[in-house]
């Protein structure tokens, strides 16, 4: 099975260029599964502390419009996150799974651990969801998700090991200059979960007004880095074997009782 991770520039005037190039990459690689970055279909709202309902609503609309066109990606299944507004007005960051079989996005987790600091004023912009870390199903895979900051709460990687997840997806919006820290966390999450850890990140040029540092990855269940993206290679595709993840659940440290 082939999986694709990416780094995408979400700024106006750049997003469509990146998505077009991503479509070409997927076609050339004949990929099966795509992980998108965190809220990747509009400019990064949480870079500013000034919460603006008009900008939030525009982001919701942009994500809805792009999700309606996900069949153009030419891939069998896609995981991403999107801004949503509940009936009571609560704003959330929701992970969804999309499949070519039914051509619709199904939400299955709302981000719970929310930072609130310069460049990442997330708790100011939206509310935390329920403390639930469910799995999604696609392509005969069990798929877990930890949205960005959630990756650092490794008890949930252990939870996904118990849930027999084949993939642990980490859609991100993280800064320039701390790649090694995030890669270390991704390797630990892979080992704790016994799953392939996939991550895609937002990216923008340093000094452009959004601190988005890119670098996506694919890491195997033993913590080995199989591939990473960079500024010159924003998309990578890796051939993985889900049976390796399934066998890993009985290995160290996954088998050790809580």
Order of alpha helices (4+ residues) and beta strands (2+ residues): beta-alpha-beta-alpha-beta-beta-beta-alpha-beta-beta-alpha-beta-alpha-beta-beta-beta-beta-alpha
